[in-house]
Amino acid sequence: MDKLHQGSCLCGGVRFTTTAQPRGVVYCHCRQCRKQAGHFYAATNVADDQLELHGSENITWYAASDFARRGFCSRCGSLLFWKAHGQPDISVMAGLFDDPSDLAGACHIFVGQKGAYYEIDDGLPQFERSSPDIAVAQD
C-alpha cells in the first residue's frame, strides 16, 4: 500500500492528502517567492489528480504572473500552492506536511535573485534560473 501524505494550513481550514511520493523539495529564491514568503520558498509537487483537497473554499488564488498563480488560505494566510497554467501538477509548500520525514532537498533555483543576507551552503545543486525539469514563471 502507498504511504498516505497529508497536511494542512496553520488553521486547518485547508487540508490535503495524497498517496503520491512528492518530488524532492525545490528551494526557490526568486523575487516573487521571497516577497510572498518573506524568505525563499520550499516546495515539492504532486500530480493534480493525486491531490485530494478539503476546504478548497478557503483557498484564494493570486495571479502573480501570466504563467502561474499562487494559492493561500484566506482564513490564516498560510502559503499553500504554486500552480503553473496548463501543467498537470501542483507545487505544495513543504512546511504544510504533517509528517515531512519523507521529504528531502533537491536543488535551489533562481539563486541569482537570492537575498544578500544569507548563504546557500547545503551542497545541493544550484541553478541561476531553473533546472531543465522544473516549470517556472517567465521572468
C-alpha positions in Angstrom: 0.0 0.0 0.0 1.2 3.5 -0.8 2.0 5.8 2.1 -0.5 8.5 2.8 0.9 12.0 2.9 -1.3 14.7 4.5 -1.0 18.2 5.6 -2.8 21.5 6.2 -2.5 25.2 6.6 -2.0 26.8 10.0 -5.7 27.0 10.9 -6.7 23.6 9.4 -9.2 25.3 7.0 -7.4 23.7 4.0 -6.3 20.1 4.3 -4.8 17.8 1.6 -4.0 14.1 1.2 -2.0 12.2 -1.4 -0.6 8.8 -1.8 1.9 10.0 -4.5 5.5 10.3 -3.5 6.2 14.0 -3.5 9.1 15.3 -5.6 12.3 16.5 -3.8 12.0 19.9 -2.3 13.0 22.8 -4.5 14.1 26.0 -2.8 13.1 29.0 -4.9 15.0 32.2 -4.3 13.2 34.4 -6.9 11.9 37.8 -6.0 8.3 36.8 -6.2 8.7 33.9 -3.8 10.8 36.0 -1.4 8.3 38.8 -1.4 5.4 36.4 -0.8 7.1 34.3 1.9 9.4 36.8 3.4 12.3 34.4 2.6 12.7 31.7 0.0 10.1 29.0 -1.0 10.5 25.4 -0.1 8.1 23.3 -2.3 7.5 19.8 -3.5 4.9 18.8 -6.1 2.4 16.1 -7.0 0.1 15.4 -9.9 -3.2 17.3 -9.7 -5.2 14.1 -10.0 -3.3 12.7 -7.0 -4.0 15.5 -4.6 -7.3 15.4 -2.6 -8.2 18.8 -1.2 -10.6 19.6 1.6 -11.6 23.2 2.3 -10.9 24.5 -1.2 -13.5 27.2 -0.5 -10.8 28.7 1.9 -8.2 29.0 -0.9 -7.6 32.3 -2.5 -5.7 32.3 -5.8 -3.4 35.2 -6.7 -2.3 35.5 -10.4 1.3 36.5 -9.7 2.2 36.3 -13.4 0.8 35.3 -16.8 2.4 32.0 -16.3 1.2 30.8 -12.8 -0.9 31.5 -9.8 -0.3 31.2 -6.1 -2.8 29.8 -3.6 -3.0 30.8 0.1 -5.5 30.2 2.9 -8.0 33.1 3.1 -8.5 32.4 6.8 -5.0 32.2 8.2 -2.8 33.4 5.3 -0.7 30.3 5.0 1.1 29.9 1.7 -0.2 26.7 0.1 0.4 26.2 -3.6 2.1 27.4 -6.8 0.4 26.3 -10.0 1.7 26.9 -13.5 -1.2 27.3 -16.0 -1.8 24.2 -18.1 0.6 22.0 -16.2 -0.6 18.6 -14.8 1.0 19.1 -11.3 0.9 21.5 -8.4 3.6 22.7 -6.1 2.8 22.2 -2.4 4.7 24.1 0.2 6.9 21.6 2.1 6.1 23.0 5.5 2.4 22.1 5.2 3.0 18.3 5.5 2.1 16.9 8.9 5.0 14.4 8.7 7.6 15.8 6.3 10.1 13.0 7.1 9.9 11.6 3.5 10.8 14.9 2.0 14.4 15.8 1.1 16.0 18.8 -0.5 16.6 18.5 -4.3 18.0 21.9 -5.5 18.0 25.7 -5.4 16.5 27.7 -8.3 16.8 31.4 -9.1 19.9 31.7 -7.0 20.9 34.9 -8.8 18.0 36.6 -7.1 18.6 35.3 -3.6 18.7 37.7 -0.7 22.1 39.1 0.1 21.6 38.4 3.8 22.0 34.6 3.6 24.3 32.0 2.0 23.4 28.7 0.4 25.8 26.1 1.8 23.9 22.8 1.9 25.7 21.3 -1.1 22.6 20.9 -3.2 22.7 21.8 -6.9 22.1 25.5 -7.6 20.6 27.0 -10.8 20.7 30.6 -12.0 17.2 30.2 -13.2 15.9 26.6 -13.0 16.8 23.1 -13.7 15.5 21.7 -17.1 12.8 19.6 -15.5 11.1 22.3 -13.3 8.4 24.6 -14.7 9.0 28.1 -13.6 7.4 31.5 -14.2 8.7 33.6 -17.0 10.7 36.5 -15.6 
